[in-house]
Amino acid sequence: MAFLSHNNTNNFFIAILIFCIFRSCLSSNIKDTITSSTSIKNHETITSNNTDFKLGFITTSINSTNLYLAIWYINETNTIWIANRDQPLKDSSYGFVTIHKDGNLVIMNKQKGISVILWSTNISFSNSINSTAQLDDSGNLILRDINSGSKIWDSFSHPADAAVPMMRIASNKVTGKKIAYVSRKSASDPSSGHFTASLERLNAPEVFIWYDNSPYWRTGPWNGRVFLGSPRMLTEYLFGWRLDHDDDGTEYITYNFASKTAFGILTLTPHGTLKLVEFVNKKEILSLEVDQNECDFYGKCGPFGNCDNSTIPICSCFDGFEPKNLEEWNLRNWTNGCVRKGELKCEMLKNGSSTEFKQDGFLVYHNMKVPDFSVSNNAKVPDFSQRSDGDQDKCGSDCLTNCSCLAYAYDPYIGCMYWSRELIDLQKFPYGGVDLFIRVPSEFVVAKKEKKHKSVLIVAIAGVIGACILVICAYLLWRKCTVRHTGSQPRNLIMREQKQMKLDELPLYDFEKLETATNNFHFGTMLGKGGFGPVYKGIMEDGQEIAVKRLSKTSGQGLEEFMNEVVVISKLQHRNLVRLLGCCVERGEQMLIYEFMPNKSLDAFLFDPLQKKILDWKKRLTIIEGIARGILYLHRDSRLRIIHRDLKASNILLDGEMIPKISDFGLARIVKGGEDDEANTKRVVGTYGYMPPEYAMEGLFSEKSDVYSFGVLLLEIVSGRRNSSFYHSEDSLSLVGFAWKLWLEENIISLIDPEVWDPCYESSMLRCIHIGLLCVQELPRERPSISTVVLMLISEITHLPPPGKVAFVQKQNSRSAESSQKSQSNSNNNVTLSEVHGR
């Protein structure tokens, strides 16, 4: 220094000072660790190594000076944890967070010159310990022993009101210790509110939301895939959830996303609902909340009361039960619920009654939320044998032999579930849930069966009486005039074919009976003809109406598609999928027998100038939602993960109530892996106009292929126009291109079918078009998953992102149009069977 001039000396010290200030500022924002020699004050933060998370002091209201130590994702709006939610820092001038001399992480506040601990991790150490607190890349604040490196405490195990991927909601069977979440009092007040979410009933785990100490809402048991009592908590919420346990007896549920670029914040809101905000590449793409209706509130209809939100009033008693207090019940005070009209016979026998013994039975109720397993005062004590292994028949027989058993249910992933106390918190769903079997005296079972049989008989007589004469006459004429060219194959040959084709579990129909039912496959009974072959209507001897799909020997499809449809659809059951009743493989024939759909297919209504008037907007919206739920079942909720590959209006059948049912699974593929997995094929099959570009051109298909087809179908339903009606258009290649053109011109309203346009429903129609355009975007990764589509349709996702460029928007020249038409004409079902080589 002696060699430096006075000015140089000053400049040197200034440079050192600037460097130290810069380093101090830099370290206060980039470092991820708090030590005993460092502290954080107001406006200072630490940042995780990946820069996604920060920890620092925040305020939650512009009208409040209270400060809270919090962790947030990207910005303070996305707060995931608050330390001192019930002990706010009042004066920002004297508050700081540091490592205390006892090793705990603490928030200190100076009062009259004395430092006071406002909040602490509050861990008791046998010896003094040297520790640090680090904010890791998952958003977890971890307190560690420097010497051993072991974790002492972490914020994930002491949550506030929000969970992020891999955080636990947990409960220990031995100690009773829980990791629970407590709501805020309000959006601006982060202090502990009235609602708590915890994991209960560990034999069949479910999440409860409590209002103070009373049960408020519950998810129903987790079966490894879904919560049985929460069908509206669709797969978008549940995909990536996992139930697991530790060796110490702790059961816990976590959630995660398949994509590394995705992140979510699941919050228990101040009014007791669950809200999920999802991000991809740090941009918010989804915000949805599990809405609640009156039936969702715990025990709304009291013991043995059934709640159905679609009926008025919403509460009713099951067969064999009556209101406990009729006067209160009529005033819609359902708290006391229902009681039995008569004693169970098993109880009579147990009590030594001399009454003649008749075995009890069960009445089954479909799509039910299973009752709570306990109705004790604290509602947390498990009922008697909650669950056991076995099939549904064993469940019933085991329950019947135990006089304490009042009801049972069966889920293939859980097994048998039993209830021995008052059945509480029951709800009837429009879809989802399980079959609930309630024990009643045998006379109630007999009475209900007789009532059902009378109803079926009346309908059958009314529908069959006219057709019987025609069938009998046709049958006698056929017997007289027809010479049998081939005899019936021996039964052992049929059984050998059945075994060879792996049809053991599928009912086998006799060829002769199908001939009789279809009037010898008369042209007058033909319902239609597709790429597989003709479909006939048949009436069986018992009056049952069926649809017989007969493989044509000139069909472009063959045994592969036949077997594929058998294997796929025989394992599926959903109200929006057509039901396969059986098959026939006699005399060299391959036939599939389905339930009969009286309203045929969607295209018969949608594109007919007269019939389309029947489809008002409410019916069209119901059809759209039903198709989406059917696809959701195929992609996520069925035992198999299935890509249909040929979704179109002619493959959507309508039952007597216009409920849509997806049909024709001859081209479907069973696939494995995650949602974004792609498969390829050298044989591209499907229908022009419904195939996405990556499939039509490269043979690549995934779940997003069905999403594209659904988008085209959605646009057809809203517009009432076929996609193929634009082949000779001067403006667009297809309906998709036409819709995109109108969207860019901000004239999308003109796409709506004039037959259904109504100013009252205009916003719903425009929303469906918007969703349709999102589904037909050119790049598969930009299309939403079908679970997201369902949430969009039922308006749980309120904000829709703008659609990107859609596929096939360029103008088609006359030669390509002509070529396309020629390719389509090879099949009556507009199915192409072309060979391309995938990557």
N, C-alpha and C positions, 0 to 999 in steps of 0.2 A: 504494500500500500504506500510505502514511502516513496515509491517511484511514480505514483500517480499524482497528477495535478489536482488542485482543489475542485475544479469543474468536473474532471474525470471521476473523482471520488463521488461527487454528488450524483452524477449520471449512473455510476455503478450501483449505488444504493437504491436509486429510483428503479433501475431495471430489476434488481432483486425483489423489491417491493411489489412491482407489477407482476412478476413471475409467481410470487407467493400468493397474491390475491387471485390471480387467474387459476392457479392450481387448487386453491381453496374452493373457489366457485365450481370448478370442474368436478372436484371430488365430492362436493355436496350434492351433486345431481347425478353422478355416474356410479359411485360406489354402491355396493349392494349389501353392505354389512355394517352393523352397529357394534361397537366394542365399548369396554369400560372407559376408554380414553376419548371416545367420541360421543356426540349427542346430536339430536335433531331438534331444531327450533321451528317456529312458524315460518313458512315459505321455503323451508329446506326439505329435501326429499332424498330417499335412496331409491335406486332403480335396479330391477332385476337384470341379469346379464344379457338376456335377449331383448331388453328395453320394453317389453310388453306391459310390465307392472311397475307401479310406484307406490311407495309408502310415505305418508306425510300427514300434516294436519289439514283438515278441511272444515268448512262450514256447510251446513245443510239447508240454510235458509238465509235469504238476503236480509231478513229482519232480525237475525240472531247473531250474536257475537260468540256464541259457544263454539269451541274447537274440539274436533275429534280426530284421534289418530286412526287413519284408514289406509286400506290397500285398494287401489283401483286399476282397472284395465283400460289402457289407452288414454282415457280422460276421467275426471272426477265424477262424471255422470254415471259411469259404470262401476260403482263402488261394490266390492265383493266382501269386505270385512271391516268392522269397526271395533277397536279395542275398548275404548272407554265410553260406550254408548250410554251408560247410565251414570257416568261421572264426567260430564263435559268440563273442559278447561275454560274457565271464565275469562282469564286475562292472558292474552297472547304474549305479553311482554315478559312474563316470568315462567312460562311453561316450556318444558323440553322432555325428550325421551332419551334414555340411556340405559346402560347395564349397571345395576346397583352393585354395591360391594358384596352383597350376599349371592350374586350370580343371577338374579331375576332381571327380566326386562321390565322397566318401570317408566311411568309418566310422572314427572316431578313438577311441582308448582311451588314457587317461592311465595310465602306469606309472611310479611313483616320481617324479611331477611332470613326466614327459616325455610329450608326446603322440605316440602311435605310430599309423601307418595300419594298421588291421586289414583293411580291404577297400577297393578302389578300382575305378572304371570303367576305369582303366588305359589311357587314350588318350594317345598321344604327340603333343604339339603342337610345331610348329617355333618358335612365338613364344608368349609368355604370352597368355592368353585370359581374357576375362571371361564367365562362363557362369552359367546358372541351370538348375535341375532342376524340371520341372513335371509334376504328375500330371494327365493329361488325362481326358476323359469316357469313354474306352474302357478305362481301367485301365492305360494305358501311361505309364511314367515316362520323360520325354524330357529329355535334356541338350542345351541350345541355346547357341549363341554369341549373346550379347546384341547385339553390333554388327551381325552379318549376319543373324541370325534362323535360321541353318541348323542342322539337327539334327546333333549330334556323336555321340550314343550314345542308345540307348533300350532299355528292359527287354524289349520284345517280340522284339528281335533276340538277346537273351541269356536265353532262358527257363530255368525250373527244371524242374518236372515237370508243369505244367499249361498248357493252351492255352485262350484265350477267343476269341470271334468276331473274325475278321480277323487273328489271329496266324498266323504262317507256320511250316510245316515245309518247309525249303528245302535245295537243294543246287546248287552252281555247277559247270557242266560244265568250265569252264576252270581255275578255281583249286582246285576240290575243297572249298571252304569250305562248311560246313553250318550250318543252324540246327536243332539236335537237342534232344531232351528227355531228361532223366535222372531216373529214379525216385528216391524217397527210400529210405533203408535200411529204415525201418519207419514206421509211422504216427506214432510219437512222436519219431523221429529224422529230421530233414529233410536230413541230409547226403547226398551223392551215393551212390546205391545201385548195384546190379549191372546194371540194365536201362536201355537207351538206345533211343529211337525216332528213326529218321532216314529221309529220302527217298532211295531208291536206284533203280538201273536206269532212268536218265532217258529212254531211248528209249520205254519203256513204264512210267512211274513207279509205284512201289509203296512202301508204308511197311514198313520192317523194324523189328522189336524184337530187340535184341541182348542176350545175357547175357554181360557183359564184352565179349570180342571175337568171340564165336561167335554165328551166327544162331540165334534162339530161336523166332521166329514172324514171319510176313509176311502182308500183306493180299492179295497177288496184284496184278496190274496194275490201275490205275485207267483205266476206259474213258470217263471223262467223266460217268458216271452212278453206277456202283457199282464196288467193288473185286471183281474176278472171283474171287478166292480166298477171299472172306469173305461167303458168302451169309447168315450169321447176323448180320452187321453190316447190319441192315435199314435201310430208308430213313430211319427216325427219326434214326439216326446221321448219315446221309449227305446228307439234304436240305439244300441250300444250300452244299454243298462245291464248290470250284472249283479247277481246275488252271490255272496261268498262268505267265508267264515275264517276266523283265526283259531289257533290251537287253544286259546284261553276261554273259548266259548262265546266269542263275539261274532254275531251275525251282522252283516252290513251290505248295503246296496250302494253301488257307484254308477256313474254314467260317463260315457266318453263318446267321441266322434271317430268315425273311420278315417276321415281325412285329417292330416296333420295341420292343414290350413284352417280348420274349423275350430271355433271356440264358442262356448255357451255359458250364460248366467241364468240359473234357475232360482227364482226368488219366491219366498213366501210373502205375499203382499199384506199390507195392513188390514185388508178386509177378508183375509183368510183364503185366498185362492193361490194357485201356482201360476207363475209367469215365466216363460222362457224367451230369452233374447239370444239369437244366434248370430255369429260373425263368421265370415269367410275372408281370409286375407285382411283381417282387421277392419272390415267393413260390415256394418250391420245389414243383414239380409232378411231377418225374420224376427217378428215380435208378436207373441201370441199368449193368450191367457186361457186356462181351463175355466170355462164359464160354469156357473152353477144354476140349477133350477130348484124348485121347491122340494122335489123328491131327493135331491142330493144331501139335504140337511139330515143329520143323523137321527134315526128313529122318528121320522116325520109322522108316520101313521101308527106308531106305538107297536106293542107286541102283537105278532100274528097279523099285522096290517100290511096290505100291499099298496105301494105307491106307484102310480102310473101317471106321468106328467101329460100324457096325451088324452086323458079322460077328465070328465067333470062330474063329480068332484074327483080329486086326484087319489083319494084313499078309498079302499074297499077291503072287505074281509074275504078270505079264501073260502072255498066251498067247505062246509062243515063247521064254519065259524060264524059268529055274530058279534056286533059291537058290544063291548063290555058295559058301556054307559050310552044307551041309545040317544038320550036327550042331548048329551054333550056332542055325540057323533053328528047328529043332525045340525048342530050349531058349528060344525067343522072344527071342533076341538077334538083331535084324534089321539091325544096323548095316551089315553088309557088303552087304546088298541082294541083287539078282539079276543074273544074266548071261545072255547069249543062248545058246540051245541050238545054233544053227548060224550061220555067217557070212551076212551080207547078200550077195546076188548082185552088187550093185554093187561091193562090196569085192573079190570074186573077179575081176571083170573088170579092176578097177584094178590088182590085183596080178599080172596077166598069167596068171591061171589058165586052163587049157585046158578047164575044166568048161563044159558047155553053158550058155549064158547064158539066164537067165530073169529077167524084170523083177521087182523087189521090189514089194510092195504095202503097204497100210496097214490096220491094224485100228483101228476107232473105238471109243472109250470115252466114254460120255455123263456129263454132270454132274461134270466133273473140275476139280480145282484145277490150273491150268497149272504145269508145273515151273518151278523157279528158272532164270533165264537164265545162271547161272554156278555152277561147282563148284570154282573155284580156291581156293587156300589161304585168301585173305582174303575170298572169296565176294563181292567187290565189282567184279570185272572183267567187263564185259559179254561175252556169248557172241558168236559170229559173227552175221551179219545178224539182228538181233533181230526186226525187223518190216518189213513193206512193204505198200503198197497193193495192192488187187486183191480179187477175190471168192474164195470157198472153193475152187472148181475150180482157179483159178490157183495158189492156195497149194499144192495137192497136186502139180500138175504141176511147179512150180518146185522143190519139195522133192525130187521124184523124180529130177530131172535133176542134183541136187547130191549126190554120194556122202557128203558130210559131214553132210547133213541127216538126223537121226534121228527127228524128230517135228515136227508142226506143229499149229497150232490157228488158228481164225478167229473174230474178233469183229467185228461190223459197225461198231463205233465205233473200233476199233483197227486192223483190217485183219489181215494175215497175221503170225503169230508162228512163229518157227522155233527149233529146238534142235539143236545139233551135238555136245554132250558128254553125259555120263551124265545121265539124267533124274532129278532129285532133288526131294524134297518133293512127292510126288504124293498126292492124296487124292480119294476118291470121295464126293460129296455126295448127300444124298437129294433135293436140289433145287438149282437154280442152277448155277454153274460154266459150263464150255464143253465142246464136243466135242473130244477130244484124239485125233489120228491118229498112231499109233506105227508106224514102219517095220519091217516084218518080211519074211523071204523069202516068195515068192509061194505056196509050198506051205501055209504056215500060213493065208493068206487063203482059199485054196481049201478047206482042211479045215474052217475055221470056217463058211464059207458052206454046205458040204454038211451040216454038223451042224445049222445053223439051218434049212435047207430040209427036212431029215428031220423035225424037230420040228414045223414048220409044216404039213407034209403030213399027219402023223399026226393033229394036231388038226383039220385041215380035213376029212379023210376021216371022222373020228368024228362031226363036227358036221353034215356035209352029206349023208351017204349016205341018211339017211331022208327028208330034205327034197327031194332031187332027184326022187324018184319022184312025189311030190305036185306039184311044180312042173311036171314034164314032162306029167303027165296033165292038169293044169289048162290048160297052154298048148295042148295038142292039142284039148281041148274048146272052148277059146276060139276057136281057129282055125276050127273046124267050125261053130260056132253064131253067131259074132259077125260082123256086117256092118260093115265099116269106113265110118264116116260121113264122115270127112275123111282125105285122104291125108297122107302125111308132107310137111311143108313142105320146099321146096328148101333145100339146105344153105346157099346164099348168103343166103337170108332169115334163117336161124338166125344166121349170122355177122353179118348186119346188125343183128339184134336184140342180139346179144352186144356188138357194138361200141357200139351206142346206149346200152346199159345199163352200159357200162364194166366188163364181166365178163371182159376179155381174159386176166387172170391166173388165173382160176378155171376148173378143169376143167368141161367141158360134158358132161352125161349125155344119152343118147338116151332119148326118151320111151318108145319100144318096150321098151328094156331095163328101164326102171323098171316098166313094166306087167308084164313077165314076172317080175321080181324080187318084186313085191308081189301076184302072182296077180290081175292086173287090178284092183289096189287093193281087194281083197276085204275085206269087213268083218272076217273072221277074222284078218287081218294088222294090223288097226288097233291101235296102241299107246295112243292117247288122242286127245283133241280139245281144242284151246285156242282162244283168240281169233283166232289166225292161220288155223286150220283143222285138219283131221285129220293125224295122224302115223302112218305105216305102217312096219311092219318089212319089209325086203326082203333077199333073198339073191341076190347077183350070180352070174354064170356061173362065176366063179373061186372061189365059196364065201364071198366076203366078205359079212358081215352089215352092213346099213346101216339108217338111219332116214330115211324120206322125209317131209318136211314140206311138205304141199300146200296152197297158198293157196285157201281156200274163197271162192267168188263171193259168198256171203252173209256173209262175215266182216266184222266191224267194222274190221279192219285191211286194208290194201291194198298197192298198189305201193310207197308211201313206206316202210312198215315192212319190206317185202321187200328193197328196195334198201338200206335202212339196215342191216339185218342182214348183207347180203352185204358191204357196204363195211367195216363194223366188224369182224366176226369173221374175215374172210379175212386180216386183217393181224395176228391175234393167235395166239400159241402159248404155252400154259402147261398144265401137267398138271392144273390145276383149272378149265380151261375146256373146254367141249365143242369138238371139232374139226370144222370144216366141210370136207367132202370135195369138194363141187361143187354145181352147180345145173342146172336144166332150164327152158328158156323156150320150149318148142315148143307148138304148137296152142293158143295163148292161155293156156297154163298157166304158173304160176310155182311152182317147187318147189326146195326146198333139201335137199341130201343130207348127212347127218351120220354120224359114227361111231355104231354101235349100242351102246346102254347096256343090258346084260342085266337090270340090277336096276331099270330104269325110274327113277322120281323119288323123292325123299326122302319126300314126303307119303304115298306108297303104303305105306311102312314105318312112319313115325312116328305116323300117326293110325289105323292098323289095329290092333284089339285083339290079334290073333294075331301079325301081322308085327312089331309093335314089340318083341316079346320077342327078336328077332334082334339088335336094336340095343342091346347092352350099353353101359355107360358109356365104355369105351375106344373103341368104334366111334363113339359120338356125339361124343366129344372130338376124335377124328381128323377127323370130318366138319366140326366147327366150325372147327378150325384150317385145314383145306383150303379151306373157303369164304372164310375171312379172307385167306388167302394169294392166292386168286384175285382178290379185290377189290383187294388191295394191288397186284397186277400191273396191274389196270385203271387204278387211280388214279395210280400212280407209276412202275412199271417197264416198261410197254409203250411201243412207239414212239408210240402215241397216248395221250392222257389221256382216259379214258372214264368216264362216269357211267352205270350200268346202268339205273336208274330202275324196275326191276321185279323186285327180288330177293324171292323167296318160295320156300316148300318145293317147290312143283310145278315150279319152274324150276331146281332142283338135281337133276341126274341122278347116278346111281350106277353105276359100272362093275362088272365082275365081282369086283373086290377091295374093293368098297364105297368107292372113292375118289370124293369128290364133284367134280362138274364143273358149273360155272355155264353155263346155256343161255339161249336166247331173248333175243337182242340187238335185237329189232325196235324197242324203245323207247329204246335206248341213245343217248346223246349224246356226240359228240366235242367237248371243250371246251379252251380255252386259259386260261393264267394260273395264279395261285397257288392254294394249297389252299383259302383262304377266299373265293375269288371266287365270286360267285353269278351265275347266269343266270336269265332269266325266260322264260316261255312263255305264250302264250294258250291253248294246248291241253294241258290236264293229263291225263296218261295214267298208268295204273298200277293198283294193286290196293288196295281199301279195307283198312285195317288195317295196311298196310305203308308208306303214304305219310306223311311227316312233316307237321306242321301248316303250316309255311311254304310247302310245295309244294301241298298239297291246297287251301289257302285263298287263297294269293297267287300261285301259279305260280312260286315261287322254288325253284330246285334248285341243289345243289352236291354236293361229295363227301360232305358231312355228311348228305345225303338217303339215300345208300346205307348210311352208318353207322347211321342210324335203322332202315332196313329190316333190316339185319343184326342189330341189337339185338332186334327183334321175332322174327326167325328163331331167334336164340340162345335166347330165352325159350321158344319153342315146342319146341326140341330138348330142353331140360332138363326141361320140364314134360310133354312128350308131349301137349299140348293145342293145338288150333287157336286162333289169335287170334280167329277169327270165331265160336268156340263160345260167346262171352259176349254175343252180341247180345241175348238175352232174359234176361240175368242181372239180378237185382234189385240187385246190389251194384256192378257195374263195367261200364264201357263195353266193355272189351276185356281181353285177357290182360295187356297193359301196365298197365292200371289195377288189375287184380287183384293183380299182382305188387307194385305200389307200395303198395297197401293192406296187404299182408302184411309188406312191408319196414318200414312205419311202425309196425306192430303187433309188430315183432321176432319174426315168425313165418314168415320167408321159407323156412324149411326145408320147410314143408308144400307148397311149390310144386313140389318135385322129384317126378318121375314115380316112383310106387311100384315100377314094373317094373325100375328101374335103381338105386334107392337102395341104397347100401352104405356102412356106416360108414367103410370104408377109403378111399372116394373122396368122402366128404361135403364135405371142405374144397375139393376141386376143383370140385364141383358148385356150391357156394355162391359160389365165386370167379366162375364163369361167369355166374351170375345177377347178381352185382354188376356185372360188365362189361356185361351186357345192359342193366341199368338206366342205366348211364352213357351208353350209346349212344342211348337213347330219351329223353334229357332234352329238355325243351321248346325251349330255345334252342340253335340250331345251334352257336354259339361254345363252348358248354359241353360238347358231345359231343367225345370224343377222335377224333383222326384214325385211319384204319384201320391205319396203321403202328404207332401207339401201342397199338391194340387187339391186334395180333399180339404185340407185346412183352409185354402183359399176359397173354395166353393162354399164352405159353411161360414165364411166371413170371420174365422178366428184369426186370420192374417189380414189385417186391415189395410196395410200399405203394400201395393203391388209394384215391383220394379218395372221400368219401361222395357218392352221387348226389344231384343236385338234383331239383326237381320235374319229373316226366315229363309227356309230352303226353297228351291225351285221357284224363283220369282221372275226369271228371265222369260221373254216372249218365246213361244214355241213356233218353229216354222212348220209349214204344212207337211213337209216330208216326215219330220219326227212325229207329228200328230198322227199321220197315217200309219206310220210304223207302230206307234203305241197302240192304236186301235186294232191293228192286225194281231199284235201279240196278245191282246186281251181276248180276242175272239176265239182263241184256242180253248177257252173254258167258259162254260155257262156261268161260272161264279167269278169271272174276271180274275182268275188265279194264274200267275205266271210260273212256269217251271223252267227256269233258265240256269245255265251253268256259268258261274263266275269263280275266279280263284281269289280267295281272301288272302290277306297277308299272313 
